[in-house]
Amino acid sequence: MSVYQTFIGLEVHIHLLTKTKAFCSCRSAFGDEPNTNVCPVCMGHPGVMPVLNIEAMRMGCAVARALNCSIPNQTWFERKQYFYPDMPKNYQISQFASPLGQNGFLEIEGKGIKKRVRIHECHLEEDAGKMIHAGAASLLDYNRAGVSLLEIVTEPDMSCGAEAELFIQQLRRMVRYLGVCDGNMEEGSLRADANISINLPGKGLGRKVEIKNLNSSRFVRLGLDYEALRQASVLDSGGTVTQETRLWNENRDQTEPMRTKENAHDYRYFPEPDLPVFIPDEEFLRSVENALVEPPLNRQKRLMAEYGLAEEAAAAICEEKALADYYEQAAKEARRACAENKAGEKEAAVKTCNWILTDLRHIMSRENIALKDAASLKLSAKNLGALTSYLLCGKVSQKNAKQALEQAVLSGEAPEKIIKEKGWEQINGEKEAAGFVETVLQRENESFVQLKEAALQSNEKRIKALKTFLLGKIIAESKGKLNPSAAAAALEKALFQSLSNTAKN
């Protein structure tokens, strides 16, 4: 098989979270009763007049700016002519000559990949309806017809399915951070079409094939990798790759022909006569800039630098903006409280991250609790940070801290109050620790004698086993409240004194 260069570009469509559709006042919502969110405008009745949803334009421009695109001084809409049963007007209001976002880029990084992918354009359009196939019949639901849809078109800068998968994952995270799309690929609110061509190195682009029906980033990767091998096989056998649109068959893990690929002139674009040219003023542009947030990848790198998080942990924390906001508030409180108590400040941020990604996330999943924003949990970020500091400063044991965490998540009570009411404060005093040790050693005298014999014989394995056994008994005697370090120190002191007395005698 010859070695080929692969060129991959993506067309990603996202549903914007506007309350109404792009050019009418119909409700824009997923899952409503079929054909209940329709009107003469989105159904294309004669004589109706579309009106631009300014919020859709603002959201679209915010995505464009987040993708480092420029916003033109003026932009307008065209009619894209084509017939589908789910397109009531037989044309789609879209943008062609003057997209709202132009010439941007997105940095993708992770999984051993680091690349800048150029963004050709972002354009606003209306979505089509939905066809539901039931046996021999096809049903049409026009609720989705006219919903605000932003299409993001990349340059063919990616060279494998893994890069395309990472691009979609990071784009999805970005639009969720901006609050303009929920990114649910299963519901179709984020959809991707992939374009791929291969050619001999240095020969430029090959014949382009488009893959549709990709409803997960994983299928994007699988479909592109399969298609690259299929096209290579065609060329190796002396054939010519057909420019066409293919579907991804997830049951067979292969692409299948759908139709020959259209070109732009097939759509007969011409300016939409019922919508005026849109000229963004200073107030509009200011509102767009105000909608921007710190990009997820930038935030991930900052958390690694400022809080000492590992790359995997930082990526997990930054997956959702609400989670990252919650974490930062909790970590700052944990650091502050630890600094005040002069203990555990260096570990505070990492420990807080571990709390969230393990125990807290487990409880939320089990109880079906959603984190909508940093203030939506009963356990406030400040209280989580305080609990972290109690643990690191030795005020509560790991076991009791976990129990306090769970009760705080479910009840909303402050962890400090729960710990005091339950009597879970950790015992750290040397005198108290010595008392528990004395009680246990009197009861477990035989094991203590064996420990002394092992110490005299320098049997490290036996010493470790017996110390572990006795420490378990000591902690249990304190009902889990004694600090393990204090218990170990007290046991060590008792052993030393006993061995010293034996030596004297």
Secondary structure, 3 states (H helix, E strand, C coil): CCCCEEEEEEEEEEECCCCECCCCCCECCCCCCCCCCCCCCCCCCCCCCCCCCHHHHHHHHHHHHHCCCECCCCECCEEEECCCCCCCCCEEEECCCCCCEEEEEEEEEECCEEEEEEEEEEEEEECCCEEEEECCEEEEECCCCCCEEEEEEECCCECCHHHHHHHHHHHHHHHHHHCCCCCCCCCCCEEEEEEEEEECCCCCCCCCEEEEEECCHHHHHHHHHHHHHHHHHHHHCCCCCCCEEEEEECCCCEEEEEEECCCHHHHCCEECCCCCCECCCHHHHHHHHHCCCCCHHHHHHHHHHHHCCCHHHHHHHCCCHHHHHHHHHHHHHHHHHHHHHCCCHHHHHHHHHHHHHHHHHHHHHHHCCCCCCCCCCCCCHHHHHHHHHHHHCCCECHHHHHHHHHHHHHHCCCHHHHHHHHCCECECCHHHHHHHHHHHHHHCHHHHHHHHHHHHCCCHHHHHHHHHHHHHHHHHHCCCCECHHHHHHHHHHHHHHHHHHHHHC
